[in-house]
């Protein structure tokens, strides 16, 4: 059951952004292995065209990443679905940290299935646009911050789950330290040409069990603010 579902009429589209286009995407996600029906339903009901430039609206419900400016992208829907599913598999986290707000799409998907989302973005203009979308969609359980994502959000730690939407060679120590002892972290790791989506689960004793989920391609995880 969704925690904060969007109203059924949220940003209805037509043609290539219609409900029929969203339904086709949902079917494709299921065919490609997404099993959590909550996640499929949220992807189906979330107006992805609202998160990209109007010139790209006809491609909004394709299963592909799309540019959002500033050298960043909105992730492929399958990747968003798989990362969300991976966070939910062992129970619903109450408090989730996202590193890399980008367009705000992943945060909005999460906000419909978990009680609290905290999201950090280093590029101020992207965050400004994302905040506007959060308001327009009426989501009040997302808190956002303009900061270096590699620092996480220490004031609000610990988090039950952490998701990174950019890839580095390793998980920043400051971020990992903010995960609860039994929390779940999902992130792409590796070089631009060889990235793997991993999941780390805390065992409650200070150690983590790590598993590889899929080969992926993300923008690089950068420090600083812009």
C-alpha positions, -999 to 999 in steps of 0.1 A, spaced: 0 0 0 14 34 -10 24 57 19 18 89 0 2 80 -34 -2 107 -60 -37 116 -69 -49 96 -100 -53 128 -120 -17 140 -113 -4 155 -145 -24 135 -169 -9 134 -204 -20 126 -238 -6 107 -268 30 96 -259 25 108 -223 -10 92 -218 -19 66 -192 -17 40 -220 19 49 -225 25 45 -187 7 12 -187 29 -1 -215 60 9 -195 47 -10 -164 42 -41 -185 77 -39 -198 92 -35 -163 73 -67 -152 86 -85 -183 121 -75 -175 120 -89 -140 106 -63 -116 86 -83 -91 74 -58 -65 39 -48 -75 40 -17 -53 70 -4 -73 53 -12 -107 22 6 -96 42 37 -85 61 38 -117 29 35 -137 12 64 -117 42 88 -117 42 114 -145 78 109 -157 72 135 -185 69 161 -156 106 156 -149 121 163 -183 121 190 -209 90 193 -230 110 185 -261 116 150 -248 80 143 -236 74 119 -265 102 97 -250 92 100 -214 78 64 -210 105 47 -230 127 25 -208 158 47 -213 178 73 -195 172 109 -208 192 141 -204 181 168 -178 209 193 -183 241 201 -164 256 168 -177 230 148 -157 203 123 -166 170 110 -154 176 73 -149 162 45 -170 128 35 -154 139 -2 -150 169 10 -130 147 32 -108 124 3 -102 152 -22 -95 169 1 -70 136 9 -52 126 -28 -52 160 -36 -37 155 -12 -8 121 -26 0 129 -63 -3 135 -68 35 108 -45 48 98 -9 43 124 16 56 110 45 75 137 70 67 156 70 33 186 91 22 191 98 -15 224 111 -28 218 129 -61 184 144 -64 188 152 -101 153 157 -116 136 145 -85 121 115 -101 137 88 -79 128 108 -48 91 110 -59 90 73 -65 104 66 -31 82 91 -14 52 71 -25 63 39 -7 83 51 24 74 76 51 104 99 48 128 108 21 159 130 25 176 140 -7 209 158 -14 219 175 -47 251 194 -54 238 213 -84 216 242 -71 196 247 -103 186 210 -105 175 211 -69 154 242 -74 136 225 -103 131 193 -83 117 212 -53 92 229 -75 81 195 -88 77 181 -53 54 210 -44 34 207 -76 28 170 -68 18 177 -33 45 155 -17 53 168 18 74 139 30 105 148 10 132 170 25 159 183 3 193 199 7 219 217 -15 252 202 -5 280 179 -14 264 145 -16 296 127 -5 290 142 29 255 127 32 231 143 57 247 138 91 222 159 110 195 134 102 214 101 105 210 72 110 190 62 79 172 29 74 182 29 38 205 49 15 204 51 -23 231 67 -45 222 78 -80 257 84 -92 287 61 -94 320 63 -77 349 38 -72 336 32 -37 309 43 -13 320 75 5 328 66 41 308 96 54 277 82 37 282 46 48 286 58 84 251 73 83 235 39 76 218 22 105 235 -10 118 208 -31 100 202 -7 71 203 -13 34 223 7 9 219 5 -29 244 22 -53 262 19 -86 300 13 -81 328 13 -106 344 31 -135 324 48 -162 329 18 -185 323 -9 -159 297 -2 -132 278 -26 -111 247 -20 -90 253 -33 -55 233 -37 -23 249 -37 11 230 -49 42 242 -42 77 243 -73 100 238 -53 132 274 -60 143 292 -34 122 297 -55 91 280 -55 58 268 -83 34 273 -71 -2 257 -85 -33 258 -75 -70 224 -68 -86 230 -57 -122 254 -40 -147 244 -4 -149 256 30 -163 254 62 -142 269 96 -143 300 100 -120 296 108 -83 313 142 -78 321 162 -47 316 199 -40 286 220 -49 276 239 -80 
